Amino acid sequence: MVNQQRAGFVVVKPGPDQLLLDHLYIRPDCQGQGIGAAVLEKIFAEADAQAMPLRVGALRDSDSNRFYQRHGFQFLSEEEWDIYYIRSPR
């Protein structure tokens, strides 16, 4: 919450052999304040506790590609519209 308003939302879906970060959305006016990084740290802790890799996809031209790479995700594959990344458990 920022100024009593929801700053965004996150959806993590469990799978048999990995977690999928299906959505991580931070409102544009709340971006650049470390909120997304803080949310990722909590998700990383959960994934690490389960010894599960964390997978995420981003639209090809989205700034989120740099965000995920900065936070330790490695390129996995790409399709016409999306680029997929994975983070191994630590």
Wavefront OBJ file of the C-alpha trace (Angstrom):
o trace
v 0.000 0.000 0.000
v 1.197 3.457 -0.906
v -0.813 6.403 0.402
v -3.604 3.996 1.353
v -3.841 2.717 -2.241
v -2.850 -0.645 -3.627
v 0.533 -0.292 -5.337
v 0.042 -3.332 -7.567
v -0.464 -7.062 -7.450
v 1.423 -10.310 -7.794
v 0.379 -13.828 -8.800
v 2.659 -16.818 -8.232
v 1.419 -20.196 -9.437
v 2.906 -23.402 -8.053
v 3.794 -26.164 -10.469
v 5.138 -29.664 -9.970
v 8.762 -28.669 -10.550
v 8.830 -24.859 -10.518
v 6.992 -21.745 -9.426
v 5.605 -19.445 -12.100
v 5.643 -15.713 -11.476
v 2.540 -15.188 -13.573
v 2.027 -11.490 -12.815
v 4.018 -8.792 -11.070
v 2.398 -5.447 -11.698
v 3.380 -2.235 -9.951
v 1.423 0.911 -10.792
v 3.535 3.272 -12.916
v 3.395 6.020 -10.278
v 4.786 3.540 -7.721
v 7.608 2.173 -9.869
v 11.223 3.031 -9.130
v 10.671 2.975 -5.358
v 11.922 -0.547 -4.669
v 8.456 -2.060 -4.299
v 8.913 -4.608 -7.088
v 12.339 -5.583 -5.756
v 10.910 -6.054 -2.258
v 8.114 -8.243 -3.611
v 10.644 -10.296 -5.586
v 12.751 -10.830 -2.458
v 9.741 -12.346 -0.681
v 8.998 -14.572 -3.673
v 12.670 -15.597 -3.868
v 12.610 -16.562 -0.192
v 9.534 -18.715 -0.781
v 11.040 -20.363 -3.877
v 14.358 -20.967 -2.107
v 12.621 -22.479 0.931
v 10.935 -24.956 -1.418
v 14.120 -25.467 -3.486
v 12.077 -24.568 -6.572
v 13.178 -22.585 -9.613
v 11.128 -19.498 -10.400
v 10.040 -18.872 -13.993
v 8.733 -15.625 -15.472
v 7.782 -14.345 -18.902
v 7.880 -10.776 -20.158
v 6.692 -9.114 -23.329
v 9.594 -8.780 -25.725
v 9.771 -4.958 -25.681
v 8.896 -4.479 -22.013
v 11.191 -2.715 -19.545
v 10.470 -5.630 -17.226
v 13.080 -7.682 -19.122
v 15.868 -5.537 -17.673
v 14.224 -5.630 -14.246
v 14.144 -9.427 -14.156
v 17.700 -9.749 -15.462
v 18.947 -7.246 -12.858
v 17.372 -9.409 -10.174
v 19.123 -12.616 -11.174
v 16.834 -14.215 -13.734
v 18.592 -15.981 -16.604
v 17.344 -16.217 -20.184
v 15.454 -19.461 -20.781
v 13.679 -19.162 -24.140
v 11.725 -16.837 -26.352
v 8.650 -16.924 -28.506
v 7.115 -14.461 -30.915
v 5.859 -12.062 -28.228
v 7.506 -13.151 -24.984
v 10.908 -13.805 -23.454
v 11.105 -16.343 -20.634
v 13.520 -16.326 -17.722
v 14.341 -18.654 -14.857
v 15.922 -18.163 -11.461
v 17.437 -21.206 -9.802
v 16.917 -21.700 -6.080
v 19.742 -20.595 -3.813
l 1 2 3 4 5 6 7 8 9 10 11 12 13 14 15 16 17 18 19 20 21 22 23 24 25 26 27 28 29 30 31 32 33 34 35 36 37 38 39 40 41 42 43 44 45 46 47 48 49 50 51 52 53 54 55 56 57 58 59 60 61 62 63 64 65 66 67 68 69 70 71 72 73 74 75 76 77 78 79 80 81 82 83 84 85 86 87 88 89 90
